[in-house]
């Protein structure tokens, strides 16, 4: 009987510890999200300052904590701010862009976050199978991938230039948190990328007509 109560106590303790860890990780994620939102607003303000100074009328835009881009279709201009480019400013004619491509590593990133939650004890399946259907090797590899994502691009935009070379603009970097809270903004980004691609094609068609 005593052994039964010991197992019960251990099970309860495991649940409590997991809950405490999950709450702490969730709080960290929310704080990081607040920092991203503050950086997004800063980027957005910086871009609006450039637009005003250069007399641009943006009718297509997207901002994140990493970068902000906007398009003035009438003037055929792509303008932006990003620490990923020299000088921190992007200024291109749409006619200079050969093509665009979405860089999407979100599936791998979310998997690595899941493995990191298991490894760190933020998430547990049971006392006997803490990793559920995942092997210890998968969790270990996921942890390594999670660490490798820190400070590196999870999703962004690649612009292929007609003069040669490419410009990669990250819109989200791995931030060391274990909860994905970027789904809505990522969907907005994909829509922006589609509309930017259309604007480039429309600009090219307009110059040919």
C-alpha positions as CSV (number, residue, x, y, z in Angstrom):
1,X,0.0,0.0,0.0
2,X,2.8,2.3,0.9
3,X,4.4,1.8,-2.5
4,X,1.1,2.7,-4.2
5,X,1.0,6.0,-2.3
6,X,4.6,6.6,-3.3
7,X,3.8,6.2,-7.0
8,X,0.8,8.5,-6.6
9,X,2.9,11.1,-4.8
10,X,5.5,10.9,-7.6
11,X,2.9,11.2,-10.3
12,X,1.3,14.3,-8.6
13,X,4.8,15.8,-8.1
14,X,5.6,15.2,-11.8
15,X,2.3,16.9,-12.9
16,X,3.0,19.9,-10.6
17,X,6.6,20.3,-11.8
18,X,5.6,20.1,-15.4
19,X,2.8,22.7,-14.9
20,X,5.3,25.1,-13.2
21,X,7.8,24.6,-16.0
22,X,5.1,25.1,-18.6
23,X,3.9,28.3,-16.9
24,X,7.4,29.7,-16.8
25,X,8.1,28.9,-20.4
26,X,4.7,30.4,-21.5
27,X,5.5,33.6,-19.6
28,X,8.9,33.8,-21.3
29,X,7.3,33.3,-24.6
30,X,4.8,36.1,-23.9
31,X,7.6,38.5,-22.8
32,X,9.5,37.7,-26.0
33,X,6.3,38.3,-28.0
34,X,6.0,41.7,-26.4
35,X,9.5,42.5,-27.3
36,X,8.9,41.5,-30.9
37,X,5.8,43.7,-31.0
38,X,7.8,46.7,-29.7
39,X,10.5,46.1,-32.3
40,X,7.8,45.7,-35.0
41,X,6.3,49.0,-34.1
42,X,9.8,50.6,-34.2
43,X,10.5,49.2,-37.6
44,X,7.0,50.3,-38.8
45,X,7.6,53.8,-37.6
46,X,11.1,54.0,-39.2
47,X,9.6,52.8,-42.5
48,X,6.8,55.4,-42.4
49,X,9.5,58.1,-41.8
50,X,11.3,57.0,-45.0
51,X,8.0,56.9,-46.9
52,X,7.1,60.5,-45.8
53,X,10.6,61.8,-46.6
54,X,10.6,60.2,-50.1
55,X,7.0,61.0,-50.9
56,X,5.9,57.4,-51.2
57,X,2.3,56.2,-50.9
58,X,2.5,52.6,-49.6
59,X,-0.5,50.5,-50.6
60,X,1.1,47.2,-49.6
61,X,3.1,46.6,-46.5
62,X,4.2,44.1,-43.8
63,X,6.1,44.5,-40.6
64,X,7.7,42.3,-38.0
65,X,10.2,42.6,-35.2
66,X,13.0,41.9,-37.8
67,X,12.0,44.0,-40.8
68,X,9.4,46.2,-42.5
69,X,8.6,46.3,-46.2
70,X,6.2,48.4,-48.2
71,X,5.3,48.8,-51.9
72,X,4.2,51.9,-53.8
73,X,2.6,50.3,-56.8
74,X,2.1,53.6,-58.7
75,X,5.8,54.5,-58.4
76,X,7.0,50.9,-58.7
77,X,9.1,51.1,-55.5
78,X,9.9,48.6,-52.8
79,X,11.1,50.2,-49.6
80,X,12.1,48.7,-46.3
81,X,14.1,48.6,-43.1
82,X,16.1,45.6,-42.0
83,X,19.2,44.9,-40.0
84,X,20.0,42.1,-42.4
85,X,21.0,44.5,-45.2
86,X,23.9,46.9,-45.2
87,X,22.9,50.3,-44.0
88,X,19.6,48.9,-42.7
89,X,17.6,50.3,-45.6
90,X,16.0,48.6,-48.7
91,X,15.2,50.7,-51.7
92,X,14.5,49.0,-55.0
93,X,12.5,49.6,-58.1
94,X,10.2,46.7,-58.7
95,X,11.7,46.5,-62.2
96,X,15.1,45.5,-60.5
97,X,13.5,42.3,-59.0
98,X,13.6,39.1,-61.0
99,X,11.5,37.0,-58.7
100,X,10.6,36.5,-55.0
101,X,10.6,33.3,-52.9
102,X,9.2,32.7,-49.4
103,X,11.7,31.1,-47.1
104,X,9.7,28.9,-44.8
105,X,11.4,26.8,-42.1
106,X,8.4,27.0,-39.7
107,X,7.6,23.2,-39.8
108,X,11.1,22.3,-38.7
109,X,11.2,25.1,-36.1
110,X,7.9,24.1,-34.5
111,X,9.1,20.4,-34.4
112,X,12.3,21.5,-32.7
113,X,10.3,23.5,-30.2
114,X,8.2,20.4,-29.4
115,X,11.3,18.3,-28.9
116,X,12.8,21.1,-26.7
117,X,9.6,21.1,-24.5
118,X,10.0,17.4,-24.0
119,X,13.7,17.6,-23.3
120,X,13.3,20.4,-20.8
121,X,10.3,18.9,-19.0
122,X,7.9,21.7,-20.1
123,X,5.8,18.9,-21.6
124,X,5.5,15.3,-20.4
125,X,3.4,12.4,-21.7
126,X,3.7,10.1,-18.7
127,X,6.1,9.0,-16.0
128,X,6.9,5.8,-18.0
129,X,7.0,7.4,-21.5
130,X,7.9,11.0,-20.9
131,X,8.6,11.5,-24.6
132,X,5.5,9.7,-25.8
133,X,6.0,8.3,-29.3
134,X,9.2,10.1,-29.7
135,X,12.6,8.4,-29.2
136,X,15.3,9.8,-27.0
137,X,17.4,10.3,-30.2
138,X,14.7,12.3,-31.8
139,X,14.4,14.5,-28.8
140,X,18.2,15.0,-28.6
141,X,18.4,15.8,-32.3
142,X,15.4,18.2,-31.9
143,X,17.2,20.0,-29.1
144,X,20.3,20.5,-31.3
145,X,18.0,21.9,-34.1
146,X,16.3,24.1,-31.6
147,X,19.7,25.5,-30.5
148,X,20.8,26.0,-34.1
149,X,17.7,28.1,-34.8
150,X,18.5,30.7,-32.2
151,X,19.1,34.0,-33.9
152,X,18.7,32.4,-37.4
153,X,15.9,32.8,-39.9
154,X,12.7,30.8,-39.4
155,X,10.8,32.6,-42.2
156,X,11.5,35.4,-44.5
157,X,11.7,36.6,-48.1
158,X,14.4,36.1,-50.8
159,X,14.5,38.6,-53.6
160,X,16.4,37.6,-56.7
161,X,17.8,40.7,-58.4
162,X,18.1,41.1,-62.2
163,X,21.6,42.6,-61.8
164,X,22.7,39.4,-60.1
165,X,22.7,38.2,-56.5
166,X,19.9,37.8,-54.0
167,X,18.7,39.7,-51.0
168,X,17.4,37.7,-48.0
169,X,15.1,39.5,-45.6
170,X,14.3,37.6,-42.4
171,X,11.0,38.4,-40.8
172,X,11.3,36.0,-37.8
173,X,14.3,34.6,-36.1
174,X,14.5,31.7,-33.6
175,X,14.2,33.3,-30.2
176,X,14.8,30.5,-27.8
177,X,11.2,30.1,-26.6
178,X,9.3,26.8,-26.8
179,X,5.9,28.0,-27.9
180,X,4.9,29.0,-31.4
181,X,2.8,32.2,-31.3
182,X,3.4,33.4,-34.8
183,X,0.8,31.6,-36.9
184,X,-1.4,34.7,-37.7
185,X,1.5,36.9,-38.5
186,X,3.1,34.2,-40.7
187,X,-0.2,33.9,-42.6
188,X,-0.2,37.7,-43.1
189,X,3.4,37.5,-44.3
190,X,2.5,34.8,-46.9
191,X,-0.3,36.9,-48.2
192,X,2.1,39.9,-48.4
193,X,4.6,37.8,-50.4
194,X,1.9,36.8,-52.8
195,X,0.8,40.4,-53.4
196,X,4.4,41.6,-53.8
197,X,5.0,38.9,-56.4
198,X,1.8,40.1,-58.2
199,X,2.9,43.7,-58.0
200,X,6.2,42.9,-59.6
201,X,4.5,41.1,-62.4
202,X,2.0,43.9,-62.9
203,X,4.8,46.4,-63.0
204,X,6.6,44.4,-65.7
205,X,3.4,44.0,-67.7
206,X,2.8,47.8,-67.4
207,X,6.2,48.6,-68.8
208,X,5.8,46.2,-71.7
209,X,2.3,47.5,-72.7
